[in-house]
Amino acid sequence: KEILARLELLSEDGEGKIYRDSSQNHFLYVVCPSTKQEYLLGVPARVREPQMTPSEARRWTFDVPNDTVFVREA
């Protein structure tokens, strides 16, 4: 939570949040639905487009299409 407090929140939806630091690095914040473990994942330049939602960035981390529906997570 201390790290998140130092970042700027850019967008959020039901699957996560996108943050930016003072050096213009972008991060995806997600919480594992089964373990409740929190993750802050670096997002590469090609995903930083303003229209990129946290849900789309999350799918990018799994290398699946944006219209993928997660049925069950383990």
Number of C-alpha atoms within 10 A of each C-alpha: 6 6 8 14 8 12 16 14 16 14 16 15 10 8 18 20 21 27 24 20 14 9 6 10 14 23 24 23 21 20 14 12 12 9 8 9 9 12 13 17 16 15 19 11 9 7 14 17 8 8 9 13 22 23 20 18 24 21 18 14 12 8 9 12 10 13 9 10 9 7 5 7 7 6
